[in-house]
């Protein structure tokens, strides 16, 4: 086990190293003036980040993925559709309500929107769309058609939100789609899809294994947008304390304990559901249960270490980078934001789970390397465009509407499995490191360039951009594969037609 953990940590170190090197190199230039204390805390946090990702990935292999697959397959084999749908809906609601990032979202709009109502509504939205995703697998419906319908509905609601004068809520609403599919829920939901598709997915079980995260990301956006229609008055925003001392000293233990509580609640709900299903009809052998229990422990410890390191070391540095680099000429800042996006996605823990599952389901047709390149390019472009939007101060819809139209248009020209993988990857890429490092980075830039009053409309929306651009880059990967196959077929056909008659053997 230690050998496997070492390999996971080595892989995590390769992922975290680029971000760390960028910060260290900037510290050695006149552009960034970090104190020695800030740099040391950041480097220590980076080491803990490596350990946290390593433990999480090991836990996902031992527990989260097997649990999801067993629950999905077990419910599907029962042939009781009502049971399958009921469990999936309840699981979607409760796990989402316990997601730590959702509480942060609710606190941002607490002055004009009831926080509890928002959390429950978003939870119901995820539950309903998880139920819808399961129905898609059971009845073999097209993911592209469903996504087309719901995004059209979403943009219609967005138009109404603009008419009512609450367009400041739009970036927050679209960001909610990324933050509610966190590192705890994503591996479990993806594996749940694999288990259900393996039993009920039919001949397209590989394609049907994906798409659950994609649909679950739409629910929160629709929920927050719909709630925004009832909001009256100005939406206030208070800039949080991003100083590195905010989570150190006497606040260190409360910060870690808060993370422990959040992870325990979210992970505990999944475990309780699994144990109930184990007692009622799964009946897995004791050896398998012991392996899952060890995996859950690894997942818990890994996530606590990861989220604590991100909160203590990466969030303050992200904000500091934003405020200091905002003084650069716009082309340099946009170029740096693109570079940061290229490497930050490498350290998202759930990305490694997705890439491994994609390679496994497609039998290597879509490799981890090609997935990572497509994701990195997508996230890099998204953060670069987000910084440009902060400079020019325009609505995020000018990006999102054309972006989603391109994404949905590409779905008609690429194999369905690429579309399903692409839309899943959007929710996976916009994970905790994006919301806790890139979002403070964008807030820092906006606070310096446009002022605190513009943060809601300008800085928020970066998570939504990170969730959108991989939809295009990964489908372009599929489009390239289609074109390459057709070119090869044409070359083969031309060789056959150009062959001399004596080379063709007549068996008649």
Phi and psi in degrees as a GROMACS rama.xvg file:
@    title "Ramachandran Plot"
@    xaxis  label "Phi"
@    yaxis  label "Psi"
@TYPE xy
-62.8589  -35.7523  UNK-2
-64.4678  -40.8945  UNK-3
-67.0729  -42.5616  UNK-4
-61.56  -40.6793  UNK-5
-61.2593  -41.408  UNK-6
-65.1265  -39.8244  UNK-7
-65.3932  -41.7964  UNK-8
-67.3087  -35.4778  UNK-9
-63.856  -42.8151  UNK-10
-64.0461  -40.4299  UNK-11
-66.1988  -37.2985  UNK-12
-62.6373  -40.4395  UNK-13
-62.4166  -33.7301  UNK-14
-74.5407  -40.2605  UNK-15
-82.9607  -26.6177  UNK-16
-56.93  -43.4268  UNK-17
-59.3992  -43.7196  UNK-18
-62.197  -43.8726  UNK-19
-62.6017  -43.8938  UNK-20
-63.1672  -38.8804  UNK-21
-60.1079  -44.8704  UNK-22
-65.7174  -43.2294  UNK-23
-63.9601  -43.6696  UNK-24
-64.2701  -41.8289  UNK-25
-63.3957  -35.2751  UNK-26
-62.9235  -28.2676  UNK-27
-85.51  0.713769  UNK-28
-110.308  167.242  UNK-29
-70.9256  -7.32534  UNK-30
-70.1008  -37.6657  UNK-31
-122.317  130.461  UNK-32
-116.4  71.9286  UNK-33
-79.5787  143.145  UNK-34
-74.1069  159.533  UNK-35
-59.4215  -35.8205  UNK-36
-63.8865  -44.9206  UNK-37
-62.7539  -41.6666  UNK-38
-65.4378  -42.988  UNK-39
-63.7914  -43.414  UNK-40
-64.229  -38.9283  UNK-41
-63.475  -44.1277  UNK-42
-66.4678  -39.2999  UNK-43
-64.1617  -41.7266  UNK-44
-61.8685  -37.9799  UNK-45
-63.0568  -39.9376  UNK-46
-63.9633  -43.2962  UNK-47
-66.3348  -33.0452  UNK-48
-61.1824  -42.5002  UNK-49
-60.6025  -47.7835  UNK-50
-63.1313  -41.799  UNK-51
-63.1759  -44.9346  UNK-52
-65.0879  -41.2307  UNK-53
-59.4584  -48.0622  UNK-54
-65.3329  -40.5616  UNK-55
-62.3454  -47.7855  UNK-56
-62.7314  -38.0519  UNK-57
-65.4111  -42.9025  UNK-58
-63.9626  -36.734  UNK-59
-64.308  -39.5912  UNK-60
-67.2363  -38.9661  UNK-61
-83.9766  -30.7873  UNK-62
-127.22  -59.1631  UNK-63
-61.3504  -47.6961  UNK-64
-66.9534  -48.8617  UNK-65
-60.4932  -39.1798  UNK-66
-60.3117  -48.6705  UNK-67
-60.5202  -45.0239  UNK-68
-64.7865  -43.3113  UNK-69
-65.5777  -42.2947  UNK-70
-64.3991  -46.0785  UNK-71
-61.7287  -47.9459  UNK-72
-67.1406  -40.8465  UNK-73
-64.3455  -44.4788  UNK-74
-65.4148  -39.8135  UNK-75
-66.4315  -40.2639  UNK-76
-67.982  -22.7169  UNK-77
-66.5371  -19.6001  UNK-78
60.9275  19.8184  UNK-79
-107.141  98.7386  UNK-80
-62.2956  -38.4529  UNK-81
-62.0051  -38.3652  UNK-82
-68.4154  -44.3136  UNK-83
-59.3216  -47.4923  UNK-84
-69.3533  -39.3062  UNK-85
-63.9835  -46.4234  UNK-86
-64.9352  -42.8057  UNK-87
-64.7413  -40.6323  UNK-88
-64.3287  -49.0309  UNK-89
-62.0082  -40.3825  UNK-90
-63.9774  -43.6044  UNK-91
-61.4668  -42.5764  UNK-92
-66.0385  -53.1091  UNK-93
-69.4063  -39.7644  UNK-94
-66.5668  -38.5136  UNK-95
-68.3098  -41.8203  UNK-96
-59.167  -32.9042  UNK-97
-85.8793  -4.5544  UNK-98
-65.9816  123.07  UNK-99
-57.2595  -41.3641  UNK-100
-64.0065  -25.9618  UNK-101
-69.3084  -35.6155  UNK-102
-63.523  -37.5025  UNK-103
-63.8176  -43.6966  UNK-104
-59.8437  -45.0434  UNK-105
-63.6212  -37.4872  UNK-106
-66.7613  -28.0471  UNK-107
-69.0963  -29.4595  UNK-108
-113.234  17.532  UNK-109
-62.445  -28.4669  UNK-110
-69.7909  -25.7807  UNK-111
-122.354  -6.08751  UNK-112
-142.656  133.071  UNK-113
-61.8239  118.758  UNK-114
-62.0274  -43.7367  UNK-115
-64.1318  -42.2626  UNK-116
-61.3802  -40.9803  UNK-117
-62.9277  -46.8775  UNK-118
-62.2531  -45.7871  UNK-119
-65.5068  -41.6499  UNK-120
-63.5923  -44.1543  UNK-121
-63.8571  -40.3701  UNK-122
-61.2663  -43.8595  UNK-123
-64.1203  -38.0715  UNK-124
-60.5555  -45.2272  UNK-125
-65.4769  -42.5122  UNK-126
-59.698  -44.9415  UNK-127
-64.2579  -39.7221  UNK-128
-78.1548  -26.1349  UNK-129
-67.5492  -40.5429  UNK-130
-60.921  -43.1185  UNK-131
-63.2013  -38.999  UNK-132
-64.4452  -37.6627  UNK-133
-67.1571  -41.3274  UNK-134
-61.7281  -35.8509  UNK-135
-59.1915  -42.1669  UNK-136
-68.4859  -45.4793  UNK-137
-62.2865  -42.3403  UNK-138
-102.97  10.5071  UNK-139
53.9397  49.4384  UNK-140
-90.7834  158.081  UNK-141
-76.7339  127.345  UNK-142
-65.786  -39.8803  UNK-143
-59.0327  -42.3222  UNK-144
-64.7985  -42.9655  UNK-145
-63.3308  -45.7997  UNK-146
-63.4635  -40.3667  UNK-147
-58.7314  -47.3535  UNK-148
-63.1346  -49.0509  UNK-149
-73.1802  -31.3331  UNK-150
-72.2831  -33.6877  UNK-151
-62.7936  -42.6153  UNK-152
-61.9886  -40.9636  UNK-153
-62.7456  -44.3597  UNK-154
-70.1599  -29.4434  UNK-155
-65.4887  -44.0728  UNK-156
-64.2728  -36.8483  UNK-157
-62.4822  -38.2104  UNK-158
-63.3113  -41.1643  UNK-159
-64.4559  -36.6343  UNK-160
-64.1225  -37.5225  UNK-161
-67.3815  -41.3714  UNK-162
-62.1732  -37.4808  UNK-163
-78.6788  -2.25356  UNK-164
84.0963  16.4256  UNK-165
-113.133  34.6588  UNK-166
-65.6495  -16.8315  UNK-167
-62.1282  -22.617  UNK-168
-77.8691  -17.0228  UNK-169
-59.122  -49.2897  UNK-170
-58.179  -40.8524  UNK-171
-63.2325  -40.7568  UNK-172
-62.9457  -46.6585  UNK-173
-69.6481  -32.1895  UNK-174
-63.8634  -31.3895  UNK-175
-61.7053  -28.2145  UNK-176
-64.2525  -30.258  UNK-177
-83.0108  -40.884  UNK-178
-74.2204  -24.5151  UNK-179
-82.3589  -14.3346  UNK-180
-100.793  81.2241  UNK-181
-91.5482  -174.087  UNK-182
-69.0064  -19.4078  UNK-183
-82.1066  -45.3456  UNK-184
-78.3638  -35.2944  UNK-185
-60.502  -52.4725  UNK-186
-59.8818  -38.4281  UNK-187
-68.2288  -45.2524  UNK-188
-65.6022  -41.3167  UNK-189
-62.724  -43.1694  UNK-190
-68.5024  -34.1293  UNK-191
-59.2498  -42.4082  UNK-192
-63.3763  -40.2475  UNK-193
-61.6387  -44.3939  UNK-194
-64.6216  -43.3578  UNK-195
-69.0513  -43.0241  UNK-196
-65.2972  -35.4428  UNK-197
-62.1813  -29.4296  UNK-198
-95.2795  -40.1194  UNK-199
-117.369  -1.78581  UNK-200
-74.7624  -14.0692  UNK-201
68.6874  -151.532  UNK-202
-68.7897  -20.6389  UNK-203
-101.888  36.0123  UNK-204
-62.1243  -33.5387  UNK-205
-62.9828  -47.6633  UNK-206
-65.0216  -40.9698  UNK-207
-70.7795  -13.0186  UNK-208
-67.0803  -24.2993  UNK-209
-106.618  164.522  UNK-210
113.012  -16.8677  UNK-211
-66.6063  -45.5359  UNK-212
-64.8102  -37.7389  UNK-213
-58.7662  -48.6816  UNK-214
-71.1982  -36.1869  UNK-215
-67.4654  -19.8051  UNK-216
-79.5742  -23.372  UNK-217
-76.0261  -37.6712  UNK-218
-53.231  -51.7485  UNK-219
-61.0572  -37.0424  UNK-220
-64.4326  -45.4594  UNK-221
-62.3119  -40.3565  UNK-222
-64.9604  -47.7295  UNK-223
-68.5058  -38.3912  UNK-224
-63.6978  -43.4854  UNK-225
-64.3503  -42.2853  UNK-226
-65.2656  -32.8736  UNK-227
-62.0039  -24.7122  UNK-228
-66.5133  -21.9133  UNK-229
-95.2634  -3.7057  UNK-230
-75.6518  136.742  UNK-231
-127.444  140.146  UNK-232
98.7391  175.823  UNK-233
-76.9809  143.183  UNK-234
-90.5996  110.185  UNK-235
-82.9093  150.322  UNK-236
-138.155  126.874  UNK-237
-108.711  124.047  UNK-238
-67.2477  121.691  UNK-239
-66.6474  165.57  UNK-240
-81.8829  105.264  UNK-241
-95.3085  8.57728  UNK-242
-67.4754  149.496  UNK-243
-68.8947  -19.7775  UNK-244
-77.2066  -13.0093  UNK-245
-64.1874  -22.849  UNK-246
-121.603  13.3044  UNK-247
-115.163  -179.953  UNK-248
64.7773  -127.033  UNK-249
-70.3498  -17.831  UNK-250
-90.033  -5.57224  UNK-251
-64.1769  -50.3863  UNK-252
-63.4848  -45.7534  UNK-253
-59.5343  -35.8166  UNK-254
-63.6255  -47.4479  UNK-255
-66.0191  -42.931  UNK-256
-63.5706  -36.0156  UNK-257
-63.4084  -41.5706  UNK-258
-65.2713  -42.8421  UNK-259
-58.2556  -43.9763  UNK-260
-64.0209  -45.8757  UNK-261
-63.1032  -44.6672  UNK-262
-67.3377  -40.174  UNK-263
-62.4686  -41.3547  UNK-264
-66.5654  -49.4505  UNK-265
-64.6637  -45.264  UNK-266
-71.3384  -35.0366  UNK-267
-63.2332  -37.1241  UNK-268
-63.3452  -40.2313  UNK-269
-64.7122  -42.8943  UNK-270
-63.806  -42.6759  UNK-271
-61.7758  -45.4169  UNK-272
-59.0073  -44.5127  UNK-273
-63.3402  -42.373  UNK-274
-65.2828  -39.1879  UNK-275
-61.9315  -45.1494  UNK-276
-68.8622  -32.4436  UNK-277
-63.7756  -43.9366  UNK-278
-69.9243  -37.606  UNK-279
-78.5504  -48.4771  UNK-280
-149.911  -7.0466  UNK-281
-74.2593  -53.3954  UNK-282
53.9086  51.8421  UNK-283
-71.5513  151.996  UNK-284
-66.0973  158.834  UNK-285
-60.7596  -38.1568  UNK-286
-60.915  -40.3583  UNK-287
-67.6383  -38.5903  UNK-288
-65.6304  -38.4063  UNK-289
-63.9905  -42.6341  UNK-290
-61.2873  -43.0079  UNK-291
-65.1834  -40.6464  UNK-292
-61.5604  -42.2789  UNK-293
-63.9731  -41.1169  UNK-294
-63.3344  -39.4497  UNK-295
-62.9056  -40.7611  UNK-296
-61.9308  -45.4422  UNK-297
-60.9121  -43.4511  UNK-298
-61.7469  -44.6119  UNK-299
-61.6061  -52.3451  UNK-300
-63.4179  -42.9014  UNK-301
-60.8934  -44.2972  UNK-302
-69.1779  -37.6691  UNK-303
-61.8069  -46.1324  UNK-304
-64.2891  -45.3337  UNK-305
-61.4627  -53.0274  UNK-306
-67.3294  -34.5956  UNK-307
-65.8123  -43.8628  UNK-308
-63.6588  -40.7868  UNK-309
-64.6176  -44.2046  UNK-310
-66.6665  -43.6053  UNK-311
-79.5044  -42.7677  UNK-312
-105.861  -36.0931  UNK-313
-90.1243  -36.6085  UNK-314
-62.8675  -49.0104  UNK-315
-63.1351  -39.0944  UNK-316
-68.197  -37.0018  UNK-317
-59.6597  -45.6121  UNK-318
-64.9803  -41.6517  UNK-319
-63.1932  -43.5672  UNK-320
-57.4818  -43.4512  UNK-321
-61.9621  -48.207  UNK-322
-66.3854  -36.3984  UNK-323
-81.1339  -39.4096  UNK-324
-76.9411  -14.2985  UNK-325
-61.0651  -19.3297  UNK-326
-81.3129  -7.17048  UNK-327
-73.2314  157.706  UNK-328
-58.614  146.169  UNK-329
-55.2182  -41.9521  UNK-330
-60.9068  -38.8876  UNK-331
-66.9421  -42.8382  UNK-332
-65.3005  -42.2622  UNK-333
-64.5451  -40.5776  UNK-334
-62.914  -40.9136  UNK-335
-66.29  -40.1329  UNK-336
-61.2245  -40.1869  UNK-337
-61.1119  -45.6812  UNK-338
-62.477  -41.0451  UNK-339
-63.1692  -40.9752  UNK-340
-64.242  -35.8255  UNK-341
-56.5516  -37.9443  UNK-342
-101.617  -24.231  UNK-343
-65.2623  -38.864  UNK-344
-62.8818  -24.0335  UNK-345
-61.926  -28.0871  UNK-346
-94.7038  1.78238  UNK-347
-72.8016  121.699  UNK-348
-62.3537  -39.9074  UNK-349
-72.218  -18.8627  UNK-350
-61.9006  -40.014  UNK-351
-65.9246  -36.5569  UNK-352
-64.8904  -44.9955  UNK-353
-61.756  -48.8718  UNK-354
-61.1226  -38.8091  UNK-355
-66.3271  -41.5747  UNK-356
-67.1673  -39.8547  UNK-357
-61.2392  -46.0694  UNK-358
-63.9284  -37.2467  UNK-359
-70.1201  -47.0967  UNK-360
-66.6932  -36.7417  UNK-361
-91.4262  6.01723  UNK-362
54.9092  38.3562  UNK-363
85.0569  -2.22031  UNK-364
-61.2336  -41.0386  UNK-365
-108.39  104.294  UNK-366
-80.6276  160.191  UNK-367
-60.7836  -37.2793  UNK-368
-64.4786  -46.503  UNK-369
-66.4621  -36.9235  UNK-370
-62.4832  -45.2539  UNK-371
-66.0355  -38.4791  UNK-372
-63.4607  -45.9034  UNK-373
-63.6655  -41.6908  UNK-374
-64.9474  -45.2342  UNK-375
-61.4472  -45.5361  UNK-376
-62.4654  -42.3966  UNK-377
-62.4718  -46.8318  UNK-378
-68.5239  -37.8324  UNK-379
-59.8356  -47.1974  UNK-380
-62.1606  -41.3039  UNK-381
-63.2826  -42.2605  UNK-382
-73.411  -36.9829  UNK-383
-60.644  -45.4095  UNK-384
-66.406  -33.7147  UNK-385
-64.9699  -40.4027  UNK-386
-66.0291  -39.2338  UNK-387
-61.0015  -39.2162  UNK-388
-65.1103  -36.2973  UNK-389
-63.171  -41.9826  UNK-390
-60.8954  -46.9783  UNK-391
-91.1831  -14.243  UNK-392
56.838  68.0696  UNK-393
-131.595  168.123  UNK-394
-66.0711  143.649  UNK-395
-65.0333  -20.5915  UNK-396
-63.8276  -24.8983  UNK-397
-64.6015  -21.5891  UNK-398
-93.7846  -47.5281  UNK-399
-68.9298  -41.4244  UNK-400
-63.7875  -52.226  UNK-401
-62.4709  -37.5816  UNK-402
-62.0272  -46.3085  UNK-403
-71.5098  -32.1924  UNK-404
-63.9552  -41.8579  UNK-405
-63.6788  -44.4565  UNK-406
-60.0828  -47.9583  UNK-407
-69.2212  -33.8907  UNK-408
-65.4625  -40.8966  UNK-409
-62.6772  -27.5545  UNK-410
-62.87  -18.8854  UNK-411
-83.1834  -10.4989  UNK-412
-116.64  -5.21914  UNK-413
-119.817  157.016  UNK-414
-55.6994  144.55  UNK-415
-56.0876  -31.5302  UNK-416
-66.3566  -33.1144  UNK-417
-67.247  -39.7551  UNK-418
-63.2345  -45.0515  UNK-419
-63.0514  -44.9071  UNK-420
-63.088  -43.1215  UNK-421
-61.3643  -47.6124  UNK-422
-70.9089  -28.9168  UNK-423
-67.7772  -40.2616  UNK-424
-64.5121  -28.2234  UNK-425
-60.5735  -46.0311  UNK-426
-68.3381  -32.1242  UNK-427
-74.3024  -41.309  UNK-428
-66.1657  -32.0387  UNK-429
-88.5351  65.1455  UNK-430
-95.7456  -163.171  UNK-431
-63.5177  -31.9991  UNK-432
-69.8843  -33.8417  UNK-433
-65.1007  -48.0786  UNK-434
-73.8075  -22.426  UNK-435
-106.444  -5.19164  UNK-436
-127.51  -50.0061  UNK-437
-73.3623  -41.4373  UNK-438
-63.1991  -46.6452  UNK-439
-60.1757  -34.6992  UNK-440
-59.8309  -46.8076  UNK-441
-66.4397  -38.7712  UNK-442
-63.8631  -40.2417  UNK-443
-61.9975  -43.4984  UNK-444
-63.5047  -46.0125  UNK-445
-65.7498  -41.3858  UNK-446
-60.7784  -36.0273  UNK-447
-78.6544  -38.9365  UNK-448
-89.7735  -40.8627  UNK-449
-115.097  -12.8685  UNK-450
94.4763  160.609  UNK-451
-63.333  -33.1143  UNK-452
-64.4847  -20.1458  UNK-453
-95.979  0.129346  UNK-454
-62.4204  -42.5282  UNK-455
-59.6497  -40.9328  UNK-456
-88.4145  -27.0846  UNK-457
-103.521  -48.8813  UNK-458
-76.5051  -45.9267  UNK-459
-66.1038  147.406  UNK-460
113.221  -14.868  UNK-461
-67.6736  -35.4499  UNK-462
-65.4516  -39.4657  UNK-463
-63.5282  -37.5163  UNK-464
-66.3544  -41.1904  UNK-465
-62.9734  -33.5641  UNK-466
-76.6794  -21.0878  UNK-467
-91.7252  -46.9877  UNK-468
-62.3418  -33.9483  UNK-469
-61.636  -23.6679  UNK-470
-60.0661  -37.1267  UNK-471
-78.9044  -48.1876  UNK-472
-65.0154  -39.1868  UNK-473
-74.176  -34.5748  UNK-474
-70.2592  -32.3403  UNK-475
-63.6856  -33.1507  UNK-476
-61.0529  -43.4241  UNK-477
-67.4541  -38.8494  UNK-478
-62.2467  -40.7241  UNK-479
-62.6583  -39.2206  UNK-480
-64.3898  -40.0437  UNK-481
-64.0161  -46.639  UNK-482
-62.9023  -42.7652  UNK-483
-61.7589  -40.4586  UNK-484
-65.6779  -42.1471  UNK-485
-65.994  -37.9652  UNK-486
-63.5407  -43.6608  UNK-487
-62.2578  -41.7842  UNK-488
-63.1496  -39.5911  UNK-489
-65.6736  -39.1248  UNK-490
-64.214  -43.6279  UNK-491
-63.1301  -45.1222  UNK-492
-63.1832  -39.4856  UNK-493
-64.3271  -39.2936  UNK-494
-64.8501  -38.734  UNK-495
-65.6641  -44.4376  UNK-496
-69.2949  -30.3805  UNK-497
-85.0579  -6.1225  UNK-498
-66.496  147.598  UNK-499
-72.3572  152.054  UNK-500
-57.497  -37.9727  UNK-501
-70.2918  -13.5555  UNK-502
-83.8594  -11.5046  UNK-503
-94.5888  121.796  UNK-504
-90.1768  127.616  UNK-505
-99.4942  116.516  UNK-506
-93.1762  -0.742207  UNK-507
